[in-house]
Amino acid sequence: MVVMSQQEMKQAIAQKAIALGFSKVGITKAKSGIEAARMQSWLDLGYQADMDWMTNPKRQDITEVMAGVKSVICVALNYYTPHQHSDDPQIGKTSRYGWGRDYHKVLSKKLKALSHWLIEFGNQNGEAVQTRYYVDTGPIAEKAFAQRAGIGWIGKHSNVISREYGSWLFLGEVLTNLDLEPDQPHTDHCGTCTRCLEACPTGAIASPYVVDANRCIAFHTIENKAAQLPDAIATNLQNWVAGCDICQDVCPWNQRFAQETPEPDFQPFPQNIDPNLSDLANMSDTEWDQRFIGSALRRIKRDRWQRNARLALKPKT
């Protein structure tokens, strides 16, 4: 058995994460901070709309997520591909994150491998390691932990921005009982820029760093199950039928520093980009089932695709 120093252990973890295909990795202590109070303020304003899972109290105290957790290993994976959205009024727009293979499956596979490696690595160094990993599914304030781990900073559009890749990043976490030396938190580099606030057609960015889901096109096209969308959303879709990338598309960090992902699973499925609105509006259950196999866009059920497409097709007044 070889006992490693904190720095050697950190370096080994980072090297393994990069070898598994992650773009960035950082470590922070498993202590909730100011984001807990900010989350509560956000909830008090009702900005979560009907996303009841956001009210889970564990989201404000990570020690409730895993007993004995001491450190959070944060990872990020660049998903940008250079295809651009169409301006054709007959074509629907889908958010870039859903173009390729479901990111939950891609990151979960890599995080599982990292977790198993960490347990074995710990055993070899006399540590009884415990882990738990999440990809956008656990009650974790993942953006706040990513910033504290040095991955990037939370931009005014509420997405994590990195110097290397902009905000086209999927985030994941491995919680562990290992007491690891934390990385330096990332500093904010949005400066005085307000492009994302000004570009949002529905005013969903209520104030810098704060998004009101009640006014967010992405929320309504994906999560809202109602037969009709609010008029303020329906009249401002701008052909978005699955999510919305407007605030990220206008971000100077994305315009200058986005680079194509090396992850082949994130290359777009042809059926997920530039969908014909009429096809979506008249899609059968069978067509929906076949079209979105292996895609994160499968979360949007057929009736919502039809609703969104028909609204986008309505004559603009």
N, C-alpha and C positions, 0 to 999 in steps of 0.2 A: 504493500500500500504506500502510495506517495501522497503526502499532504501538500496541497497547493495553496499558494497565497491567494488573497482576495483578487488581486490584479490578474494573476494567472487564470483563475477561474472565470473571471469576467471575459478575458480575452478568448478563452476556449469557447464560451457560450456564444460570443459574437461571431467567431469564426464558423461555428456550426450553423448558426442561423443564416449567415450569408451563403454558406455552402448548400443549404437547403433551398436557396432561391429568394430569400427575403432581400428587399432593397435596403432596409435600415433596421437597426436593433439598438435598444437602449434599456437601461435598468433604473428603476426607482423604488423607493420604499413603499410598502403597502400601508400607506397612511392617507386617509382622505383629508382634503384640505378645503380651501375656500370654495371649491366647486360645489361642495355640499350645500352651503348657504345660497349660492347662485342658483343651484337646481331647485331649491325650495322656493325661491323668489319667482322663478320661471313657472313652476307649478301653480303658485298662488295666483299668477296672472292668467292661468288657464291656457297657456301657450302650447301645451301638449295636445290640445284638441281632444280626440277620443282615444289617444294612445295610452290606455290605462297602465300598460306595463312600465311606463316611465315613472309611475308613482311608487314603485317598489322601494321600500326604505333601504334595502341593501345597496341601492345605487348611490346612497349618500354615506355608506360606511362599508368599505371593502373588506373589513375584518369579519363582516357577517356573511360574506360570499364563500369564504373558505376558512375553516378553523385552522389557526396556527400560521396563517399566511404572513410572511415577512417582506417578501420582495415581489415586484411585478416586472417580468421581462416583456417589454413592449416591442412589437415588430410592425413593419410597414412594407407593403408590396405595391410597387408602381404598376398601374393598370392602363396607362395611356396608350392609345393607338391613334394614328394621325388622321383617320377618316373624319370628315367634317359633316355637320348636319346639313340636310338639304333645305333650300328655300322654296322648293316646289310646293304650292298650296295643296296639292293632292297627296303629299307625302307626310307621314307622321314623324315626330321626333321622339326618340327614346334616349334615356340617359346613358352616357358612356359606360357607366359601371355595369350595365346589363347586356352589353354587346356580346361578350364571350361566355365562357363556361361560368356557372354559378360560383361566385367568389367564396361562398361559405365552404363549398366542397374543396376548392383549391387550397385555401388557407388552412382549413381543418386538417387536411392530409399532412401539410408541412408542420403544423403545430403539434400534431400527434407525434410525428417523428422527432421533433425537438424535445417534447416532453419525455418520451421514452429514452432518448439519448441522455437527457439530464438526470433521470433516475439512475441509469446505469453508470453514468459518469460520477454521480454522487456516491454510489456504492463502492466504486473503485477508490474513492478518496475518503472512505469512512463516514459518509453522510447518508442518513436515512431520508432520502428526498421524497417529498410529496409534491404533486403538481395538479393543476387544473387549468384547462385552456378554453378560450372563448374567441369566437369570431362574430362580433356584432349580435350576439345572442344572449349574453349574460347581463346581469344588473350591475354593470360597471361603467363609470364615467371615463370611457376609454380615451376620449380626446384629451382630457385633463391629465391623465397618466402618461399619455404619449408626449405631451409637452414637457412634463416633469422629467421624463426619461430622455429628453433631448432629441426626439424624433423630428419635431418641428414645433410650430406655434399655432394656436387656434386663431384663424383669421376672422375678419369682421363678418364673413359669411357663415361662420361657425364650423368650417371644415379645417382640418389640420393642414398647414402649408409647410413644405420643406424647401430649403434652398435648392436642392438637387432636382426635385421632381414636381415642384408646385404642389397642388392639392389633390392630384390624381393618385391617391393612396388608399389602399385597404388597410385597416388596422386589425391587429390581433394581440392577444395577451396570454402569457403563461404565468399563472400565480404559483408561487412556491414557498415552502417553509425555509428555504435557504436564506440566510441573512447576507445578502450581497451588497457590495459597495455601489451606491447609486451614481448615475451619471449626472452631469450638470443640466438643469432645466434649460429649455430653449427660450430665448428672448423673442419678443414680438417685433415683427418687421413690416407691419402694415402701414405704419406711419400715418400720414394725413389722408391716404387714399380712401375714397368712398365709392369707387366704381361699382362694387357689388350692390351697395344700397341703392344707388341711382338707377341701376339697370333692371332691378326686379320689378316686373310690370304690376305686381299686386301689393307691393310694399311689405313683403313678408319679413324682411329684415327690419324689425321694429326699432332697433337701435344697434350700434356696432356690437357685434358678437352675440346678438340675441335674435333668434328666429321665432316668429309666431306661426306655428303649424296651421292655424286657422286660415292664414292667408297664403300658404305655400302651395304652389302648383305641384311640386313633387309629392307632398302629403296627399293632396286630393286625388291625383291620378293613380296613386298606388294604394293608399290606405283607406280612403273614404269609400264605404260600401253603399252609400245612398244611391237611389235611382237617379237623382239629379244633383248637380254640383251647384254651389252658391253662384249667383250671377256674377259677382266680382271675380270669381275664378273662371267660370265658363266663358266669359267674354274676353279673357286675357290669356287663353291657353297658348296662343301663337304656335299651334299645331303640336304642342307637347302632349303625348298620350301615355307616356310612361316615365315618370320622374321629370326632372328639369335640371339643366346644366348652366343656365344663364349666368348665375352669380360666379361660377367657376370659369366659364368661357371668357368673361371680361377681366378676370384677375390678371394683373401684370405679371405676377410670378408664374402663372400658367402659360401666358403668351410668350414669355422669354425663356423659361427653363423646362417646360414639359419635354420629355424624351420618351421614345417608344419603349414599351415594356419588352423585356426579353422572355416573358412568360408566354409560351405558345397557347396556353389555355385561354388567354385573354384576347386573342385575335378574334375579331367579330365573326359571329355566325351570320351568314348572308341574310337570313330571315329576320334578324334582330335589328338591322339598320335600314333606314329608308323604307319602312313598311307603307304600302298603299293604304290610305285611309278607308277607301271603299271596301277593300278586302278585310280590314279589321272590323269595320262596322257590320259586315255580313258573315263573320266567321262562325263556323259551326263548332260544337263541342269537340268533335274529332279533329278538326283543323287546329283548334287551340291546343289540344293535347299533343299533337304531333309537332307543332311549331315551336313550342317552348320547352321541349325535353332538355334537361341539363342546364337550364337557364334560370338566373335569379328572377327574370321577368315572369316566371311561372307563378310568382306570388300574386300577380294581377289576374284575377279570374276573367273568364270570357265576358261576362256581363259588364264588367268595368272597362275592358278593352272596347267593347261596342259603344258604351256610353261616351267614353273619351273621344273615340273616333268620330262619332256622330256630331258631337259638339264642335270638334275641330272643322268638320265639313260644313257647318252652318254658315250661310252668307254673313259676311262682316258688315255691320251697319255703322 
